[in-house]
Amino acid sequence: MNIMDYLIIMLVLIVCINMINEKWIHLQSDIALIFFSLIFSTILLGINALLPEKPLSNMLLRFSGFEFEAYLIDTVLCFMLFAGASKVNLRKFRQNIRAISLLALLTTVVSSLFYGILFWGAAILFRLPVDIWMCILLGCIVSPTDPIAATGILNKLNLSKNVTSVIESESLFNDGTGVALFVFFKSIVGHSGENNFLVVMLKEVVGALVVAITISFLLGHLVKLTKKPIQQILISVLDVALSYVICEHFGFSGVIASVICGMYFAYVMGGEERKRMVYDPHNLYIDFWDILDSILNAILFVMIGISILNIHISNYILIVVPTAILAVILSRFAGVAISTLLLGRNKIPSGYSLVEFVSLMTWSALKGGLSLALAMSTKGILDPDQYLIVLNTAYITIIFTVIVQGLTVKNGYLLIERHKAARIRKQSEERTNA
């Protein structure tokens, strides 16, 4: 099956799901795509299992052979991150830089370690064939939040710009932290003798900063020299693609580099906004990245749904499911709580209390394609049973957070807002009575 066959199947699924959803279901688009593609794939597997001659087996085998990890990590991830970062409100980002830094770095580290400890406890209790290092590696896989899914959900909630900026920016940058942690613990599990985490982190982050800023600075000047929107678009594509490839070649974080490129070009294009209104009145540059982001995002979520065709079920699935769900919620809550305490109560955005803010940040933390790609990349270093546990855990986590949390985050947000209003009203009454 060639790339055109895959593309046609993807587009058929996307168009059909979106039409059905728009007409009758009215779910958030990303949730609908992953939910219905998952149902479609499950039906195919069921039909194939029931029919004695299994006519679908060859087709499913060919279709499930698509290299998801290579598609996401080596091809489209940098463009999706660039598109997301280019939408970041830079003024709000600067105002909340301390909160974003703590959440992106410390929360991811704490969540990964705490997740590993919780999963290891369950492994000891139920005799799963995993050790503490593999459990922490699993924590590194599922801890990073997905900026694409988070942004799609947040746009429906009408959150304050401060809170939206914190959640979006944290989601963009914690991918880099998660990847650095993953590289370090993967080397421990695979016994490759990698240096300590600080060395890995410094190499990935500093290298990404230098490469991304240098290339973006040079190409940013080219943008200012042209008045052709198509040329500006091509320069921006070159910027993120070149930065990502160079970083990946030298062992730096291409993820972080892509985010920095997106933010730098947002700054450059923002400075040129008045001039651009003359020669680009239709905002072709912004529209291009919005459309590309929407298309790649739609394909990604359908691919996550149909990835079940290539995922075998572990013998420990009845233990893995509840453990994965509980561990990801508790570890995220612990990570955000510690970071928020260090941030200080008076620095919490939009007047939320500690519990309100931590609850919102926990339940809005959706997982996505990066977690699945990282899980798939462990195939060469784990034995078959361990690999299935990792892959099943990552997939369950993505499905639970996107579908369950994604569908209920609006109700959770409204509940938190009501609690916040009641708390402020009570405090006001107490001050009045005093």
Sequence and secondary structure as in RCSB ss.txt:
>XXXX:A:sequence
MNIMDYLIIMLVLIVCINMINEKWIHLQSDIALIFFSLIFSTILLGINALLPEKPLSNMLLRFSGFEFEAYLIDT
VLCFMLFAGASKVNLRKFRQNIRAISLLALLTTVVSSLFYGILFWGAAILFRLPVDIWMCILLGCIVSPTDPIAA
TGILNKLNLSKNVTSVIESESLFNDGTGVALFVFFKSIVGHSGENNFLVVMLKEVVGALVVAITISFLLGHLVKL
TKKPIQQILISVLDVALSYVICEHFGFSGVIASVICGMYFAYVMGGEERKRMVYDPHNLYIDFWDILDSILNAIL
FVMIGISILNIHISNYILIVVPTAILAVILSRFAGVAISTLLLGRNKIPSGYSLVEFVSLMTWSALKGGLSLALA
MSTKGILDPDQYLIVLNTAYITIIFTVIVQGLTVKNGYLLIERHKAARIRKQSEERTNA
>XXXX:A:secstr
  HHHHHHHHHHHHHHHHHHIIIII   HHHHHHHHHHHHHHHHHHHHHHSTT TTHHHHHHHHTS HHHHIIII
IHHHHHHHHHTTS HHHHHHTHHHHHHIIIIIHHHHHHHHHHHHHHHHHHHT S  HHHHHHHHHHHSS  HHHH
HHHHTTTT  HHHHHHHHHHHHHHHHHHHHHHHHHHHHHTT     HHHHHHHHHHHHHHHHHHHHHHHHHHHHH
   HHHHHHHHHHHHHHHHHHHHHHT  HHHHHHHHHHHHHHHHHHTHHHHHHH TT HHHHHHHHHHHHHHHHH
HHHHHHGGGG    TTHHHHHHHHHHHHHHHHHHHHHHHHHHH GGGSGGG  HHHHHHHHHHT    HHHHHHH
HTTTTTS HHHHHHHHHHHHHHHHIIIIIIHHHHHHHHHHHHHHHHHHHHHHHHHHHH 
